[in-house]
Amino acid sequence: MRQFSRLALLLLLVLSIAPPAGARIAMIQTMAPLQDHAEQSIEAAFKEAMQTALRGALAMGFSWVKLSKALVLENMVTVQILATDTRPEGGEGDGEEESLPGGEPGPWSG
């Protein structure tokens, strides 16, 4: 019984010292109405959907985002972003577009 107590104490000590779990990640999808399929209407709807997605990412405490998908449908534009609260690891400088919530350039490549 005494060995079990020591093992339990050791396990609790190790678990309390261990770093927190990995980063939080979310896929955020938003939509904006599309008046017609003119280029200006598509750009305005895309901008509205993107701003909504970025505001959501900021509200959830995410600091890094990447555009995952954007679609023009019959009467709407839909945008999907990947958001995380830590800087992703990996290939910096691979030429991909990088951004932070709020539209500022950022060092995220993925």
C-alpha positions as CSV (number, residue, x, y, z in Angstrom):
1,M,0.0,0.0,0.0
2,R,2.9,2.3,0.8
3,Q,4.4,1.8,-2.7
4,F,1.0,2.6,-4.3
5,S,0.9,5.9,-2.3
6,R,4.4,6.8,-3.5
7,L,3.5,6.0,-7.1
8,A,0.3,8.0,-6.9
9,L,2.2,11.0,-5.3
10,L,4.9,10.8,-8.0
11,L,2.3,10.6,-10.8
12,L,0.5,13.7,-9.4
13,L,3.7,15.6,-9.2
14,V,4.7,14.7,-12.8
15,L,1.2,15.7,-14.0
16,S,1.2,19.0,-12.2
17,I,4.6,19.9,-13.7
18,A,3.8,18.9,-17.2
19,P,3.2,21.7,-19.7
20,P,-0.4,22.4,-20.8
21,A,-1.9,20.6,-23.7
22,G,-1.3,21.7,-27.3
23,A,-2.7,24.7,-29.0
24,R,-6.3,25.4,-29.5
25,I,-7.4,25.2,-33.1
26,A,-10.7,26.2,-34.8
27,M,-12.2,26.1,-38.3
28,I,-14.4,29.1,-38.6
29,Q,-16.9,29.4,-41.5
30,T,-18.9,32.6,-42.3
31,M,-21.2,33.6,-45.1
32,A,-22.2,37.0,-46.6
33,P,-25.1,37.6,-49.0
34,L,-24.3,38.2,-52.7
35,Q,-26.4,40.7,-54.6
36,D,-25.2,39.6,-58.1
37,H,-22.1,38.0,-59.6
38,A,-20.4,41.2,-60.6
39,E,-16.8,41.4,-59.5
40,Q,-17.5,44.3,-57.1
41,S,-20.3,42.5,-55.4
42,I,-18.2,39.3,-55.0
43,E,-15.3,41.4,-53.5
44,A,-17.7,43.2,-51.1
45,A,-19.3,39.9,-49.9
46,F,-15.9,38.3,-49.6
47,K,-14.6,41.2,-47.5
48,E,-17.7,41.1,-45.3
49,A,-17.4,37.3,-44.7
50,M,-13.7,37.6,-44.0
51,Q,-14.1,40.4,-41.5
52,T,-16.8,38.4,-39.7
53,A,-14.6,35.4,-39.5
54,L,-11.6,37.4,-38.3
55,R,-13.8,39.2,-35.6
56,G,-14.8,35.7,-34.4
57,A,-11.2,34.5,-34.3
58,L,-10.2,37.6,-32.2
59,A,-13.2,37.2,-29.9
60,M,-12.2,33.6,-29.2
61,G,-8.6,34.6,-28.4
62,F,-6.9,33.3,-31.5
63,S,-3.9,35.2,-32.8
64,W,-3.1,33.4,-36.0
65,V,-5.4,32.7,-39.0
66,K,-5.1,31.2,-42.5
67,L,-7.7,31.3,-45.2
68,S,-8.7,27.7,-45.9
69,K,-11.4,28.1,-48.4
70,A,-13.6,30.7,-50.1
71,L,-16.6,29.8,-52.3
72,V,-18.9,31.9,-54.5
73,L,-22.4,30.3,-54.4
74,E,-25.6,31.4,-56.1
75,N,-26.6,33.9,-53.5
76,M,-23.8,34.1,-51.0
77,V,-20.0,34.0,-50.5
78,T,-18.7,31.6,-47.9
79,V,-15.3,31.8,-46.3
80,Q,-13.5,29.2,-44.1
81,I,-10.5,30.1,-42.0
82,L,-8.2,28.0,-39.8
83,A,-7.5,29.8,-36.5
84,T,-5.1,29.0,-33.7
85,D,-3.8,30.6,-30.5
86,T,-0.1,29.7,-31.1
87,R,2.3,30.2,-33.9
88,P,2.2,27.1,-36.1
89,E,5.5,25.2,-36.5
90,G,7.0,24.6,-39.9
91,G,8.2,25.9,-43.2
92,E,8.7,29.6,-42.8
93,G,9.3,31.4,-46.1
94,D,7.4,29.0,-48.3
95,G,5.8,31.8,-50.2
96,E,2.2,31.4,-48.9
97,E,0.1,34.4,-48.0
98,E,0.3,35.1,-44.3
99,S,-2.0,37.1,-42.1
100,L,-3.1,38.0,-38.6
101,P,-6.7,38.8,-37.5
102,G,-7.3,42.4,-38.4
103,G,-5.6,42.0,-41.8
104,E,-2.0,42.7,-40.7
105,P,0.7,40.6,-42.3
106,G,1.9,37.8,-40.1
107,P,4.5,35.1,-40.1
108,W,2.2,32.1,-40.4
109,S,2.9,29.6,-43.0
110,G,1.4,26.2,-43.1
